[in-house]
Amino acid sequence: MISKAKYTLRLYGDEHFNDELSCLGWQLAKLLEGLKTVSEDYKWYVFDLYGTSDGGFNQYFLTNSNGLCEFFSIDTLIKSSKKIIQYETGFSLCFLSRHN
C-alpha cells in the first residue's frame, strides 16, 4: 500500500474524445522529461492504464506483487512511455519521495 502522494498528474481526453484518448506515448515521455530535474528521487505509481503498442502493452508496465505498477526511476518510466503508441484511457500518475 502506498502513502499519500506528494503530487498527482492525471491525463484524460476532453469532450471530443469522451476520455477515450489521453495522449501519445512520445507526448507523455516529453512531459516526463521536463519533470526529471525536480523529481529524480521519487517512486512513480501508474494507474488506470490502457493503450496500444507494437509489443504487448503490459510488458512495459508490469505490476508488483501488490498489483501496483511501480517505477523506481523516472528514466525507466520515460523509456516505457516511449514504447506506447497511444494511451487510450485516462492516465494517472502519482509520485512519492523515496524519503516518505
ZADO-1210 file (C-alpha; in nm, 4 decimals, padded with zeros to 6 digits):
<atoms>
<atom x="00.0000" y="00.0000" z="00.0000" code="MET" pos="1"/>
<atom x="00.1272" y="00.3455" z="-00.0827" code="ILE" pos="2"/>
<atom x="00.1097" y="00.6528" z="00.1358" code="SER" pos="3"/>
<atom x="-00.0447" y="00.9824" z="00.0274" code="LYS" pos="4"/>
<atom x="00.1020" y="01.1123" z="-00.2975" code="ALA" pos="5"/>
<atom x="00.3093" y="01.4266" z="-00.2918" code="LYS" pos="6"/>
<atom x="00.1893" y="01.5126" z="-00.6436" code="TYR" pos="7"/>
<atom x="-00.0624" y="01.3648" z="-00.8853" code="THR" pos="8"/>
<atom x="-00.0791" y="01.4015" z="-01.2627" code="LEU" pos="9"/>
<atom x="-00.3904" y="01.2858" z="-01.4486" code="ARG" pos="10"/>
<atom x="-00.4219" y="01.2928" z="-01.8258" code="LEU" pos="11"/>
<atom x="-00.7525" y="01.2262" z="-01.9975" code="TYR" pos="12"/>
<atom x="-00.9471" y="01.3153" z="-02.3101" code="GLY" pos="13"/>
<atom x="-01.1753" y="01.6125" z="-02.3452" code="ASP" pos="14"/>
<atom x="-01.5307" y="01.6498" z="-02.4647" code="GLU" pos="15"/>
<atom x="-01.4355" y="01.5491" z="-02.8197" code="HIS" pos="16"/>
<atom x="-01.2860" y="01.2145" z="-02.7204" code="PHE" pos="17"/>
<atom x="-01.5016" y="01.1268" z="-02.4182" code="ASN" pos="18"/>
<atom x="-01.1947" y="01.0221" z="-02.2174" code="ASP" pos="19"/>
<atom x="-01.1058" y="00.7661" z="-02.4855" code="GLU" pos="20"/>
<atom x="-00.7719" y="00.9183" z="-02.5838" code="LEU" pos="21"/>
<atom x="-00.5304" y="01.0659" z="-02.3353" code="SER" pos="22"/>
<atom x="-00.2119" y="01.1303" z="-02.5302" code="CYS" pos="23"/>
<atom x="00.0500" y="00.9704" z="-02.7479" code="LEU" pos="24"/>
<atom x="00.3422" y="00.7879" z="-02.5930" code="GLY" pos="25"/>
<atom x="00.6010" y="01.0370" z="-02.7143" code="TRP" pos="26"/>
<atom x="00.3938" y="01.3231" z="-02.5698" code="GLN" pos="27"/>
<atom x="00.3905" y="01.1703" z="-02.2236" code="LEU" pos="28"/>
<atom x="00.7631" y="01.0959" z="-02.2468" code="ALA" pos="29"/>
<atom x="00.8261" y="01.4604" z="-02.3367" code="LYS" pos="30"/>
<atom x="00.6223" y="01.5773" z="-02.0360" code="LEU" pos="31"/>
<atom x="00.8109" y="01.3406" z="-01.8052" code="LEU" pos="32"/>
<atom x="01.1456" y="01.4611" z="-01.9438" code="GLU" pos="33"/>
<atom x="01.0518" y="01.8079" z="-01.8190" code="GLY" pos="34"/>
<atom x="00.9973" y="01.6704" z="-01.4679" code="LEU" pos="35"/>
<atom x="01.3350" y="01.4955" z="-01.4455" code="LYS" pos="36"/>
<atom x="01.5213" y="01.7780" z="-01.2748" code="THR" pos="37"/>
<atom x="01.2708" y="01.8139" z="-00.9914" code="VAL" pos="38"/>
<atom x="01.1761" y="01.4513" z="-00.9395" code="SER" pos="39"/>
<atom x="01.4770" y="01.2238" z="-00.9668" code="GLU" pos="40"/>
<atom x="01.4398" y="01.0991" z="-00.6105" code="ASP" pos="41"/>
<atom x="01.0791" y="00.9785" z="-00.6422" code="TYR" pos="42"/>
<atom x="00.8960" y="00.6496" z="-00.6782" code="LYS" pos="43"/>
<atom x="00.6330" y="00.6541" z="-00.9524" code="TRP" pos="44"/>
<atom x="00.2985" y="00.4747" z="-00.9480" code="TYR" pos="45"/>
<atom x="00.0849" y="00.4438" z="-01.2625" code="VAL" pos="46"/>
<atom x="-00.2907" y="00.3729" z="-01.2553" code="PHE" pos="47"/>
<atom x="-00.5840" y="00.3369" z="-01.4980" code="ASP" pos="48"/>
<atom x="-00.3536" y="00.2437" z="-01.7793" code="LEU" pos="49"/>
<atom x="-00.4546" y="00.1132" z="-02.1194" code="TYR" pos="50"/>
<atom x="-00.3124" y="00.1771" z="-02.4621" code="GLY" pos="51"/>
<atom x="-00.1626" y="00.0338" z="-02.7761" code="THR" pos="52"/>
<atom x="00.1950" y="-00.0613" z="-02.8564" code="SER" pos="53"/>
<atom x="00.3846" y="-00.2674" z="-03.1099" code="ASP" pos="54"/>
<atom x="00.4501" y="-00.5331" z="-02.8463" code="GLY" pos="55"/>
<atom x="00.2414" y="-00.6394" z="-02.5532" code="GLY" pos="56"/>
<atom x="00.1357" y="-00.3316" z="-02.3596" code="PHE" pos="57"/>
<atom x="00.1767" y="-00.4978" z="-02.0220" code="ASN" pos="58"/>
<atom x="00.5417" y="-00.5814" z="-02.0822" code="GLN" pos="59"/>
<atom x="00.6266" y="-00.2115" z="-02.0404" code="TYR" pos="60"/>
<atom x="00.4077" y="-00.1526" z="-01.7342" code="PHE" pos="61"/>
<atom x="00.4492" y="-00.4517" z="-01.5051" code="LEU" pos="62"/>
<atom x="00.2699" y="-00.4786" z="-01.1723" code="THR" pos="63"/>
<atom x="00.4324" y="-00.5823" z="-00.8465" code="ASN" pos="64"/>
<atom x="00.3038" y="-00.8460" z="-00.6035" code="SER" pos="65"/>
<atom x="00.0587" y="-00.5901" z="-00.4601" code="ASN" pos="66"/>
<atom x="-00.0893" y="-00.5236" z="-00.8053" code="GLY" pos="67"/>
<atom x="00.0718" y="-00.1793" z="-00.8344" code="LEU" pos="68"/>
<atom x="00.2582" y="-00.0533" z="-01.1382" code="CYS" pos="69"/>
<atom x="00.5640" y="00.0991" z="-00.9741" code="GLU" pos="70"/>
<atom x="00.8776" y="00.2613" z="-01.1147" code="PHE" pos="71"/>
<atom x="01.1831" y="00.3487" z="-00.9078" code="PHE" pos="72"/>
<atom x="01.3375" y="00.5647" z="-01.1790" code="SER" pos="73"/>
<atom x="01.1883" y="00.8367" z="-01.3963" code="ILE" pos="74"/>
<atom x="01.4251" y="00.7279" z="-01.6730" code="ASP" pos="75"/>
<atom x="01.2702" y="00.3797" z="-01.6743" code="THR" pos="76"/>
<atom x="00.9212" y="00.5312" z="-01.6812" code="LEU" pos="77"/>
<atom x="01.0173" y="00.7558" z="-01.9743" code="ILE" pos="78"/>
<atom x="01.1655" y="00.4592" z="-02.1617" code="LYS" pos="79"/>
<atom x="00.8446" y="00.2579" z="-02.1109" code="SER" pos="80"/>
<atom x="00.6274" y="00.5553" z="-02.2103" code="SER" pos="81"/>
<atom x="00.8110" y="00.5900" z="-02.5404" code="LYS" pos="82"/>
<atom x="00.7190" y="00.2294" z="-02.6301" code="LYS" pos="83"/>
<atom x="00.3461" y="00.3120" z="-02.6252" code="ILE" pos="84"/>
<atom x="00.1796" y="00.4375" z="-02.9421" code="ILE" pos="85"/>
<atom x="-00.1119" y="00.5994" z="-02.7627" code="GLN" pos="86"/>
<atom x="-00.2817" y="00.5868" z="-02.4253" code="TYR" pos="87"/>
<atom x="-00.6469" y="00.5112" z="-02.4848" code="GLU" pos="88"/>
<atom x="-00.7875" y="00.5858" z="-02.1399" code="THR" pos="89"/>
<atom x="-00.7072" y="00.8201" z="-01.8577" code="GLY" pos="90"/>
<atom x="-00.3518" y="00.8008" z="-01.7329" code="PHE" pos="91"/>
<atom x="-00.2995" y="00.8725" z="-01.3650" code="SER" pos="92"/>
<atom x="00.0450" y="00.9083" z="-01.2176" code="LEU" pos="93"/>
<atom x="00.1489" y="00.9872" z="-00.8646" code="CYS" pos="94"/>
<atom x="00.4915" y="01.0098" z="-00.7197" code="PHE" pos="95"/>
<atom x="00.6233" y="00.9851" z="-00.3682" code="LEU" pos="96"/>
<atom x="00.9526" y="01.0947" z="-00.2266" code="SER" pos="97"/>
<atom x="01.1768" y="00.7994" z="-00.1502" code="ARG" pos="98"/>
<atom x="01.2215" y="00.9580" z="00.1914" code="HIS" pos="99"/>
<atom x="00.8493" y="00.9139" z="00.2827" code="ASN" pos="100"/>
</atoms>
